[in-house]
Amino acid sequence: MKLPSTNRIEAFSDGVIAIIVTLLVLEIKIPEFEEHTFAGFLAVMAPLVPKLIGFAFSFFTVAIFWVNHHNFFHRIKHATWRLLWHNNLLLFFLSVVPFTTGFVGDYPTDRFVVAMYALNLFLAGVAFSMMWHYALVRSNLAGESTSLAERKREYMQTGVYGMVLYAVAVGVALIYPPAALIMLVLLQLVYFFMNSKTADVPLEA
C-alpha cells in the first residue's frame, strides 16, 4: 500500500506562511503626509520606526520557521493524521504573529504586550518541537537509520533548548521588556546560524 506523501501538507503550509508574511506588512499603515519637506517626512516616519523594526524582526522569525519547516519535511517520508494536526497547531500560532507584532509595534515598552509577543513565539516553538518529537523521535517518519539516542539528542539541541529560552524571555518581559526583545533577537540569530551550517546541502524544491 502506498503511504500518503507530505506534498499537500507542505503546499498548504507554504500558502499559509505566505499569507502570514503578507499580513505582517499590512500592519504598517501609510501615514498622512501633509508637510512635503524632509522635516515633515521624518515627523511622519518617526512613529512608524517601532512597527518597521517589529515587521523586519517578525518577518525574519517567520522565515526561520519556514526554513526549518522546509528542512524538516524534506526528511519526512510520509504523512499521518497526527502529523497533519501537529502541523496545523504550528500554523495556528504562526498565524497569530501579525497580531502580536502589530501590538508590540504600538507598545514596544509595555511589559504585558512584549510578554504576549514572546509567549506567541514560545508557543509556536513548542508546536514545532512537538511535531519534531512525534515525527523524528517517537515515530521516526523519516525512516532514518540513526539510533533513537542520536535522534533524541538532535531533538534536545534543535527544540528543547530554544523553548526554554523563549520561556525565559516571557518571564524577562514582565520585568524589563527591552531585555526580552534583545533575547528574542539573539535567539533568532542562533537559529539562523544553525541553519547556515547546512546552506550548501542541496534541497528539493
Phi and psi in degrees as GROMACS dihedral restraints (atoms count N, CA, C in turn):
[ dihedral_restraints ]
;  ai    aj    ak    al  type     phi  dphi    fc
    3     4     5     6     1   -76.7    20    10
    4     5     6     7     1   127.0    20    10
    6     7     8     9     1   -80.3    20    10
    7     8     9    10     1   146.6    20    10
    9    10    11    12     1   -64.8    20    10
   10    11    12    13     1   137.5    20    10
   12    13    14    15     1   -82.8    20    10
   13    14    15    16     1   175.2    20    10
   15    16    17    18     1   -98.3    20    10
   16    17    18    19     1     8.7    20    10
   18    19    20    21     1   -58.5    20    10
   19    20    21    22     1   -42.8    20    10
   21    22    23    24     1   -71.2    20    10
   22    23    24    25     1   -35.3    20    10
   24    25    26    27     1   -61.4    20    10
   25    26    27    28     1   -46.3    20    10
   27    28    29    30     1   -65.5    20    10
   28    29    30    31     1   -42.1    20    10
   30    31    32    33     1   -64.9    20    10
   31    32    33    34     1   -44.3    20    10
   33    34    35    36     1   -63.3    20    10
   34    35    36    37     1   -44.2    20    10
   36    37    38    39     1   -63.1    20    10
   37    38    39    40     1   -43.3    20    10
   39    40    41    42     1   -60.4    20    10
   40    41    42    43     1   -40.7    20    10
   42    43    44    45     1   -64.7    20    10
   43    44    45    46     1   -44.5    20    10
   45    46    47    48     1   -64.6    20    10
   46    47    48    49     1   -44.9    20    10
   48    49    50    51     1   -65.3    20    10
   49    50    51    52     1   -35.4    20    10
   51    52    53    54     1   -61.9    20    10
   52    53    54    55     1   -40.8    20    10
   54    55    56    57     1   -66.2    20    10
   55    56    57    58     1   -39.8    20    10
   57    58    59    60     1   -59.5    20    10
   58    59    60    61     1   -47.6    20    10
   60    61    62    63     1   -69.8    20    10
   61    62    63    64     1   -27.2    20    10
   63    64    65    66     1   -68.9    20    10
   64    65    66    67     1   -43.3    20    10
   66    67    68    69     1   -63.8    20    10
   67    68    69    70     1   -29.4    20    10
   69    70    71    72     1   -58.6    20    10
   70    71    72    73     1   -47.1    20    10
   72    73    74    75     1   -73.9    20    10
   73    74    75    76     1   -25.7    20    10
   75    76    77    78     1   -70.0    20    10
   76    77    78    79     1   -15.6    20    10
   78    79    80    81     1   -70.3    20    10
   79    80    81    82     1   -16.7    20    10
   81    82    83    84     1   -93.4    20    10
   82    83    84    85     1   108.2    20    10
   84    85    86    87     1   -84.8    20    10
   85    86    87    88     1   142.5    20    10
   87    88    89    90     1   -69.2    20    10
   88    89    90    91     1   125.1    20    10
   90    91    92    93     1   -76.2    20    10
   91    92    93    94     1   160.1    20    10
   93    94    95    96     1   -80.2    20    10
   94    95    96    97     1   117.6    20    10
   96    97    98    99     1  -107.4    20    10
   97    98    99   100     1    97.7    20    10
   99   100   101   102     1  -100.1    20    10
  100   101   102   103     1   -45.1    20    10
  102   103   104   105     1   -91.5    20    10
  103   104   105   106     1   103.8    20    10
  105   106   107   108     1   -84.2    20    10
  106   107   108   109     1    62.7    20    10
  108   109   110   111     1  -130.7    20    10
  109   110   111   112     1   169.5    20    10
  111   112   113   114     1   -63.0    20    10
  112   113   114   115     1   -39.7    20    10
  114   115   116   117     1   -64.0    20    10
  115   116   117   118     1   -39.6    20    10
  117   118   119   120     1   -66.5    20    10
  118   119   120   121     1   -38.3    20    10
  120   121   122   123     1   -61.5    20    10
  121   122   123   124     1   -46.1    20    10
  123   124   125   126     1   -62.9    20    10
  124   125   126   127     1   -36.1    20    10
  126   127   128   129     1   -64.8    20    10
  127   128   129   130     1   -37.4    20    10
  129   130   131   132     1   -84.2    20    10
  130   131   132   133     1   -24.7    20    10
  132   133   134   135     1   -82.8    20    10
  133   134   135   136     1   -30.5    20    10
  135   136   137   138     1   -53.9    20    10
  136   137   138   139     1   -45.6    20    10
  138   139   140   141     1   -66.7    20    10
  139   140   141   142     1   -18.2    20    10
  141   142   143   144     1   -85.2    20    10
  142   143   144   145     1   -12.1    20    10
  144   145   146   147     1   -55.5    20    10
  145   146   147   148     1   -48.9    20    10
  147   148   149   150     1   -58.4    20    10
  148   149   150   151     1   -38.7    20    10
  150   151   152   153     1   -68.9    20    10
  151   152   153   154     1   -38.5    20    10
  153   154   155   156     1   -66.3    20    10
  154   155   156   157     1   -40.0    20    10
  156   157   158   159     1   -65.5    20    10
  157   158   159   160     1   -43.2    20    10
  159   160   161   162     1   -61.9    20    10
  160   161   162   163     1   -41.6    20    10
  162   163   164   165     1   -60.8    20    10
  163   164   165   166     1   -47.8    20    10
  165   166   167   168     1   -61.6    20    10
  166   167   168   169     1   -43.7    20    10
  168   169   170   171     1   -67.3    20    10
  169   170   171   172     1   -44.8    20    10
  171   172   173   174     1   -67.9    20    10
  172   173   174   175     1   -36.4    20    10
  174   175   176   177     1   -60.4    20    10
  175   176   177   178     1   -46.5    20    10
  177   178   179   180     1   -60.2    20    10
  178   179   180   181     1   -42.2    20    10
  180   181   182   183     1   -65.2    20    10
  181   182   183   184     1   -48.4    20    10
  183   184   185   186     1   -63.1    20    10
  184   185   186   187     1   -36.5    20    10
  186   187   188   189     1   -63.0    20    10
  187   188   189   190     1   -38.9    20    10
  189   190   191   192     1   -65.2    20    10
  190   191   192   193     1   -43.2    20    10
  192   193   194   195     1   -58.7    20    10
  193   194   195   196     1   -41.8    20    10
  195   196   197   198     1   -64.9    20    10
  196   197   198   199     1   -43.8    20    10
  198   199   200   201     1   -61.3    20    10
  199   200   201   202     1   -45.3    20    10
  201   202   203   204     1   -63.3    20    10
  202   203   204   205     1   -38.5    20    10
  204   205   206   207     1   -62.9    20    10
  205   206   207   208     1   -43.6    20    10
  207   208   209   210     1   -62.3    20    10
  208   209   210   211     1   -47.5    20    10
  210   211   212   213     1   -63.6    20    10
  211   212   213   214     1   -38.3    20    10
  213   214   215   216     1   -61.8    20    10
  214   215   216   217     1   -51.0    20    10
  216   217   218   219     1   -74.2    20    10
  217   218   219   220     1   -17.4    20    10
  219   220   221   222     1   -63.9    20    10
  220   221   222   223     1   -26.0    20    10
  222   223   224   225     1   -89.3    20    10
  223   224   225   226     1   -25.8    20    10
  225   226   227   228     1   -77.8    20    10
  226   227   228   229     1   132.1    20    10
  228   229   230   231     1   -88.9    20    10
  229   230   231   232     1   -31.4    20    10
  231   232   233   234     1  -154.4    20    10
  232   233   234   235     1   159.9    20    10
  234   235   236   237     1   -95.7    20    10
  235   236   237   238     1   156.3    20    10
  237   238   239   240     1  -135.5    20    10
  238   239   240   241     1   167.2    20    10
  240   241   242   243     1   -59.5    20    10
  241   242   243   244     1   -43.3    20    10
  243   244   245   246     1   -65.1    20    10
  244   245   246   247     1   -38.1    20    10
  246   247   248   249     1   -63.6    20    10
  247   248   249   250     1   -40.5    20    10
  249   250   251   252     1   -56.5    20    10
  250   251   252   253     1   -46.3    20    10
  252   253   254   255     1   -77.8    20    10
  253   254   255   256     1   -29.0    20    10
  255   256   257   258     1   -62.5    20    10
  256   257   258   259     1   -42.5    20    10
  258   259   260   261     1   -66.3    20    10
  259   260   261   262     1   -40.4    20    10
  261   262   263   264     1   -61.5    20    10
  262   263   264   265     1   -38.2    20    10
  264   265   266   267     1   -63.9    20    10
  265   266   267   268     1   -42.7    20    10
  267   268   269   270     1   -59.8    20    10
  268   269   270   271     1   -47.0    20    10
  270   271   272   273     1   -63.9    20    10
  271   272   273   274     1   -33.4    20    10
  273   274   275   276     1   -59.6    20    10
  274   275   276   277     1   -51.2    20    10
  276   277   278   279     1   -69.1    20    10
  277   278   279   280     1   -34.0    20    10
  279   280   281   282     1   -66.3    20    10
  280   281   282   283     1   -32.4    20    10
  282   283   284   285     1   -67.4    20    10
  283   284   285   286     1   -20.4    20    10
  285   286   287   288     1   -81.3    20    10
  286   287   288   289     1   -17.2    20    10
  288   289   290   291     1   -56.8    20    10
  289   290   291   292     1   -42.0    20    10
  291   292   293   294     1   -58.2    20    10
  292   293   294   295     1   -37.6    20    10
  294   295   296   297     1   -66.9    20    10
  295   296   297   298     1   -50.4    20    10
  297   298   299   300     1   -68.0    20    10
  298   299   300   301     1   -30.0    20    10
  300   301   302   303     1   -66.2    20    10
  301   302   303   304     1   -45.4    20    10
  303   304   305   306     1   -62.2    20    10
  304   305   306   307     1   -38.9    20    10
  306   307   308   309     1   -65.0    20    10
  307   308   309   310     1   -47.4    20    10
  309   310   311   312     1   -71.3    20    10
  310   311   312   313     1   -24.5    20    10
  312   313   314   315     1   -67.9    20    10
  313   314   315   316     1   -31.8    20    10
  315   316   317   318     1   -81.5    20    10
  316   317   318   319     1   -32.2    20    10
  318   319   320   321     1  -133.0    20    10
  319   320   321   322     1    66.6    20    10
  321   322   323   324     1   -69.4    20    10
  322   323   324   325     1   -13.5    20    10
  324   325   326   327     1  -109.0    20    10
  325   326   327   328     1     0.7    20    10
  327   328   329   330     1   -79.6    20    10
  328   329   330   331     1   124.9    20    10
  330   331   332   333     1   -66.0    20    10
  331   332   333   334     1   -35.1    20    10
  333   334   335   336     1   -73.2    20    10
  334   335   336   337     1   -37.2    20    10
  336   337   338   339     1   -67.5    20    10
  337   338   339   340     1   -45.4    20    10
  339   340   341   342     1   -65.0    20    10
  340   341   342   343     1   -38.5    20    10
  342   343   344   345     1   -63.7    20    10
  343   344   345   346     1   -38.5    20    10
  345   346   347   348     1   -65.3    20    10
  346   347   348   349     1   -40.0    20    10
  348   349   350   351     1   -63.0    20    10
  349   350   351   352     1   -46.3    20    10
  351   352   353   354     1   -63.3    20    10
  352   353   354   355     1   -38.1    20    10
  354   355   356   357     1   -63.7    20    10
  355   356   357   358     1   -39.1    20    10
  357   358   359   360     1   -58.0    20    10
  358   359   360   361     1   -48.0    20    10
  360   361   362   363     1   -67.7    20    10
  361   362   363   364     1   -36.0    20    10
  363   364   365   366     1   -60.6    20    10
  364   365   366   367     1   -46.3    20    10
  366   367   368   369     1   -66.8    20    10
  367   368   369   370     1   -36.4    20    10
  369   370   371   372     1   -63.9    20    10
  370   371   372   373     1   -40.7    20    10
  372   373   374   375     1   -64.4    20    10
  373   374   375   376     1   -39.3    20    10
  375   376   377   378     1   -62.7    20    10
  376   377   378   379     1   -44.4    20    10
  378   379   380   381     1   -61.3    20    10
  379   380   381   382     1   -42.9    20    10
  381   382   383   384     1   -65.0    20    10
  382   383   384   385     1   -41.3    20    10
  384   385   386   387     1   -64.5    20    10
  385   386   387   388     1   -39.6    20    10
  387   388   389   390     1   -62.7    20    10
  388   389   390   391     1   -42.2    20    10
  390   391   392   393     1   -64.4    20    10
  391   392   393   394     1   -42.5    20    10
  393   394   395   396     1   -60.9    20    10
  394   395   396   397     1   -46.8    20    10
  396   397   398   399     1   -62.6    20    10
  397   398   399   400     1   -44.0    20    10
  399   400   401   402     1   -62.8    20    10
  400   401   402   403     1   -48.4    20    10
  402   403   404   405     1   -79.6    20    10
  403   404   405   406     1   -34.4    20    10
  405   406   407   408     1  -111.5    20    10
  406   407   408   409     1   -15.0    20    10
  408   409   410   411     1  -110.3    20    10
  409   410   411   412     1   -55.7    20    10
  411   412   413   414     1   -73.3    20    10
  412   413   414   415     1   -41.7    20    10
  414   415   416   417     1  -112.6    20    10
  415   416   417   418     1   -20.9    20    10
  417   418   419   420     1    51.8    20    10
  418   419   420   421     1    55.9    20    10
  420   421   422   423     1   -68.1    20    10
  421   422   423   424     1   -10.2    20    10
  423   424   425   426     1   -82.0    20    10
  424   425   426   427     1   -15.8    20    10
  426   427   428   429     1    63.8    20    10
  427   428   429   430     1    30.1    20    10
  429   430   431   432     1   -79.3    20    10
  430   431   432   433     1   151.3    20    10
  432   433   434   435     1   -85.8    20    10
  433   434   435   436     1    -3.9    20    10
  435   436   437   438     1   -64.9    20    10
  436   437   438   439     1   152.8    20    10
  438   439   440   441     1   -71.6    20    10
  439   440   441   442     1   160.5    20    10
  441   442   443   444     1   -61.3    20    10
  442   443   444   445     1   -38.5    20    10
  444   445   446   447     1   -61.6    20    10
  445   446   447   448     1   -40.4    20    10
  447   448   449   450     1   -67.9    20    10
  448   449   450   451     1   -39.8    20    10
  450   451   452   453     1   -68.2    20    10
  451   452   453   454     1   -35.6    20    10
  453   454   455   456     1   -66.0    20    10
  454   455   456   457     1   -39.1    20    10
  456   457   458   459     1   -65.7    20    10
  457   458   459   460     1   -40.3    20    10
  459   460   461   462     1   -64.7    20    10
  460   461   462   463     1   -39.8    20    10
  462   463   464   465     1   -60.7    20    10
  463   464   465   466     1   -43.6    20    10
  465   466   467   468     1   -62.5    20    10
  466   467   468   469     1   -42.3    20    10
  468   469   470   471     1   -70.7    20    10
  469   470   471   472     1   -37.3    20    10
  471   472   473   474     1   -92.9    20    10
  472   473   474   475     1   -22.9    20    10
  474   475   476   477     1  -119.3    20    10
  475   476   477   478     1   -56.4    20    10
  477   478   479   480     1   -65.8    20    10
  478   479   480   481     1   -45.1    20    10
  480   481   482   483     1   -61.7    20    10
  481   482   483   484     1   -40.3    20    10
  483   484   485   486     1   -64.4    20    10
  484   485   486   487     1   -40.7    20    10
  486   487   488   489     1   -62.0    20    10
  487   488   489   490     1   -40.8    20    10
  489   490   491   492     1   -60.7    20    10
  490   491   492   493     1   -43.5    20    10
  492   493   494   495     1   -67.6    20    10
  493   494   495   496     1   -38.3    20    10
  495   496   497   498     1   -60.4    20    10
  496   497   498   499     1   -44.5    20    10
  498   499   500   501     1   -62.7    20    10
  499   500   501   502     1   -40.2    20    10
  501   502   503   504     1   -62.8    20    10
  502   503   504   505     1   -39.9    20    10
  504   505   506   507     1   -61.5    20    10
  505   506   507   508     1   -36.3    20    10
  507   508   509   510     1   -61.5    20    10
  508   509   510   511     1   -46.9    20    10
  510   511   512   513     1   -65.2    20    10
  511   512   513   514     1   -41.9    20    10
  513   514   515   516     1   -63.5    20    10
  514   515   516   517     1   -36.1    20    10
  516   517   518   519     1   -60.1    20    10
  517   518   519   520     1   -33.4    20    10
  519   520   521   522     1   -73.3    20    10
  520   521   522   523     1   -14.4    20    10
  522   523   524   525     1  -104.0    20    10
  523   524   525   526     1   -49.5    20    10
  525   526   527   528     1  -148.4    20    10
  526   527   528   529     1    92.6    20    10
  528   529   530   531     1   -51.5    20    10
  529   530   531   532     1   -43.0    20    10
  531   532   533   534     1   -58.0    20    10
  532   533   534   535     1   -37.5    20    10
  534   535   536   537     1   -64.9    20    10
  535   536   537   538     1   -37.9    20    10
  537   538   539   540     1   -65.3    20    10
  538   539   540   541     1   -41.0    20    10
  540   541   542   543     1   -64.6    20    10
  541   542   543   544     1   -39.2    20    10
  543   544   545   546     1   -63.9    20    10
  544   545   546   547     1   -41.0    20    10
  546   547   548   549     1   -59.2    20    10
  547   548   549   550     1   -43.2    20    10
  549   550   551   552     1   -64.9    20    10
  550   551   552   553     1   -40.1    20    10
  552   553   554   555     1   -62.5    20    10
  553   554   555   556     1   -46.4    20    10
  555   556   557   558     1   -63.7    20    10
  556   557   558   559     1   -37.6    20    10
  558   559   560   561     1   -64.2    20    10
  559   560   561   562     1   -42.2    20    10
  561   562   563   564     1   -67.1    20    10
  562   563   564   565     1   -34.6    20    10
  564   565   566   567     1   -64.7    20    10
  565   566   567   568     1   -38.2    20    10
  567   568   569   570     1   -61.6    20    10
  568   569   570   571     1   -46.7    20    10
  570   571   572   573     1   -63.0    20    10
  571   572   573   574     1   -38.0    20    10
  573   574   575   576     1   -62.1    20    10
  574   575   576   577     1   -47.1    20    10
  576   577   578   579     1   -72.4    20    10
  577   578   579   580     1   -26.9    20    10
  579   580   581   582     1   -64.6    20    10
  580   581   582   583     1   -41.5    20    10
  582   583   584   585     1   -66.9    20    10
  583   584   585   586     1   -34.3    20    10
  585   586   587   588     1   -66.1    20    10
  586   587   588   589     1   -18.0    20    10
  588   589   590   591     1   -66.7    20    10
  589   590   591   592     1   -22.9    20    10
  591   592   593   594     1  -108.0    20    10
  592   593   594   595     1    20.5    20    10
  594   595   596   597     1   -61.5    20    10
  595   596   597   598     1   -30.6    20    10
  597   598   599   600     1   -96.5    20    10
  598   599   600   601     1     4.7    20    10
  600   601   602   603     1   -83.1    20    10
  601   602   603   604     1   122.9    20    10
  603   604   605   606     1   -66.3    20    10
  604   605   606   607     1   136.8    20    10
  606   607   608   609     1  -122.2    20    10
  607   608   609   610     1   152.0    20    10
  609   610   611   612     1   -72.7    20    10
  610   611   612   613     1   149.7    20    10
